[in-house]
Amino acid sequence: MRKKQQWAGWGPAGQQAEQHYLVEPRHLAGGGDLRHVTEYLRASGWKDKTKPGGPIVFDSPDKSIRVGYDPITQPGGWTISAKQNARQEAWQATFSRQVPVEIVAGVTDALTQPRSAHAPNVWAPLQEHGWQTEQGQHVTARNPQGNAFVRFHQQAPGQAHWWAGARNEHGPVWEARFTPTTPMHLVQAFSTALSDPQPVMRPLGHVPPSQQIRTTSVSVLPSQLSAWQQTRITAARAATWARNSFATNRPRTSPSARSYAAQTGRMR
């Protein structure tokens, strides 16, 4: 007698589905799983410098940028800091604990990727999703529900401050700040992740109490969660391998070839 085979798409037999919630808007979904940020950095070649019992610390491959998360001291949260070198000025971005990891990852993922050739525009993703801009002492963009904002103020040339925040009916939930020297493409990466209308997933017991969020209950198998997480990590590893491979195998023009090319150019 043949046994019924379980369709592979439902995962291994005997797995127990777990209740999760799709939460929107994402900026009120709570902090989330820190591994969404840290495992992507690890897969992108960043070094885990975390000490037992201490804050989470990851350094970029060239040691010029550090990403940290402090769950102990107040106010705690994420700090991204860059050292001054020939290619960049020192800068810092901070995110309090309840900034969703999916929004933080908008910035940390961008740190691992080549910059776009296009000039960054922080306002464009916000306007695309219906955020309204107000002119005043500061330039402020607010989401349609009025419970999140991105704000800009320039005190003097080279002193452009960006900060953002969210609140619910109980009061302020989180804030994010960028020093004036923070690269604009990173601030745009933040505004893109912040205004993304896609909901984010939170497990049972990790949905903030608020009347301003909408939730959809879903049953998820552990194997499905693992597969989604692995897809993200695999993408990071593939991109890192491609960049390293290109840097290693990029053809170099020999002095004799350059000389020949110069002579050929003069003969034309």
N, C-alpha and C positions, 0 to 999 in steps of 0.2 A: 504494500500500500504506500503510495507516494505521500510524503508529508508536504503540507502547504509551505511554499517558500515565501518568505517575507520580501516584499519589494525593497531593493537596496536603498531606495531614496528615503525610506523611513528610518534608516539606521539599524544597528545591530539589534537582534531580538532581545527582549528583556529590558530595554531601556525605558526609563520612566520619564515621561514628558514633564517639564517644569513650567510653571506659570510665569510669564513675563508680561510686560506692558510696553506698548509703543506710546511714547509720550511726546506731545507737542503743545506749545512751541518748545523747541529744544533748549532754549536758554533758561527755561524754568524746570528742567528735568533733573537737576541735582548733579553732583560731581561725577559719578560713574566709576568705572573700573580703570584704575591708573595704568594698567597694562596696555590699554588701548594706545597710550602714548609711548610707554617705555619699551614695549616689545617691538614697535616699529623702529624706534631709534636703534635698538640692539641689532635688528635685522639690517639696518642701514650702515652698520659698521661703527656705531658709537660705542664708547667704552663705559661699562658700568663701574663707577667708582664708589658705589654705595658701601658704607661700612655697617657692620651688624648693629642694629638698634638705632642707627642714625637716619638722617634724611636721605631720600633717593637722589642720586647724583649721576648724571651721564655727561661725558665729554665728547665733543666732536672729534673725528679722526685727526684733525690738525691741532686739537687742543685750544682752539680760539674761542669756542662757544661752550657754555655749560648750561644744562637744563637740570633744575633741581625741584624737588617737592618736599616740603617740610610739614609733616602732620602733627608736630609736637608743639613748637613754639607758636605764640600768637603774633600776628594774625594767621601765619602759616599760608600754605598754598604753593603755587608754582612761581619760580623765578627763572627767567632766561637771561643770561648775561653774556656779553661778548667783550673780549679784550681788544684794546687798540692795537692795530698792526698796519702794515703798509697798504692793505686793501680796505680797511674799515676803521671807523672811530669806535670807541667803546660805547656800548648801549645796553639797555636793560628793559625787559618787559615783565610785568608781574600780573598774576591772576589769582584771585582769592579762591578758597577751597571749593566753593560751590559753582565755579565756572565749569560747565560740562566738559568732560575730557574730549568730546568730539570737536569742541570749539578750540580748546588748547591745541589739539592735534592739527588744526588748520595751520597754526603757526609752526609747530615743531616738525610737521611733515615737510613744510616749505623749506625748512633749514637744510633738509637732506637732498633737495632737488635743485637743478640749475635754474637761475632766474630767467624769467621771460624777457624777450627782447622788447616787449611793449612797455611803455611807461605805466607805472602803477596808478590806479585810480581807486582810492578807498571808498568813495561814494557810490561808484557804479553798481556793485553787487546789491547795496542797500536799496537804491532807487529801483533796480530791476524787480525787487520783491515788495514794492509798495511802501517803502519807508519814506516819510516826509521830512524834508529839510527845513529848518528854521534858522533865520539870520538874526543875530543879536550880539550880545557881548561875546558869545561863543557861536560857532556854527554847529548845530545839533541835528542829527537825524534820529527820528523815532519810528519804531515799528508801528503798524496799523493799530495794534491793541494798546499802545502807549506804555508798555511795561518794560521796554528795553531802549537804550539809546547809545549812540556813538557821538562823541563830542570832540571838537577841534578848537584850539585857541593858539594864536601866534602872538607872543609878547613882543618879539623883535625878530629880525632876520636870523634864521638858524635856530629859533626857539619855538618850534611848532610842537605843541603838546597834544597828544591824543589820549583819550580815556573813554571808557565805556562802562555800562552797568545794567543791571536788571533788578526789578522789584516785583513783588506780588502784593496781595492784600495785607500781608503781615509786615511789610516794610522792605528795605533793601535786601537783596539776596546775594549779589556778588558785584565785584568791580574788577576792571582790568586797566592797567596803565602802561604807557609806552614813553620812554624818554625821547627827547627831541631828535636824537641821533639814530633812533631805530630805523632800519631800512624800510622804505615805504611799501615794498612788495610784501613784507611781513605783516604790516598793518592791513593791507588789502586782503591777505590770506585770512586774517582774523575776521574782517567784516564779511568775507565770503562764507566762512564757516558759521558765523553768527546768524546770518540772514537766510541760511539754507532752510527751506520749508520742510525738508524731510524729517519725520519724527526720529527719535533715538530710543533704543531699547533699555529698559531697566528691569531687574528681577523683582519678584514679589518682596515687599518690605523695603524697597529702596526708591519708592515714588514719593516725592515731597508732598506734604499736605497743602493743597492749594486749590481754590475754586477756579483759578485761571488757567489750569492745564486740562488737556483732553487726553484720555487714555483709551487704548484699545487692548483688550486682553488677548494674548496669544499663548498657545502651548508650544514649547520648543524643546526638542530633544538635545541632550548634551552634545551628541555628535554633530548636530547642526550648528550649535554655537561654536564648537571647536573648528568646524570647517570654515565658517565665516571669518573667524579670527585668523586661521591659517592662510586664507586667501589674501588677507591684508599683509601678513608677514611675508608670504611668498612674493608678492608684488614688490615689496621693499627690497628683498634680496635680489630679485631679478634686475631691478633698476640699478642697484649698487654694483652688481656684477657687470652690467653693460657699461656703466661709467668707468669702472676700473679697467675693463678690457679695452675700451677706446683709448684711455690715457696710456696704457701699456703698449698697445699695438699701433698707435698713431704714427704714420710714416714721417720720418725726419729727412729733410733735404740735406744731402752732404755738401760740404764746401765746394767740391768740384762740380756738382750739379748746379749749384747757385751761380758759379762762375760761368758755366756753359750757358745758362739761361740768360745771364746778363749780356754775354757776348752776342747771343742770338738776337736779343732785343736791340742791340746797337746796330746789327747788320741790316735790320728791316728798314 
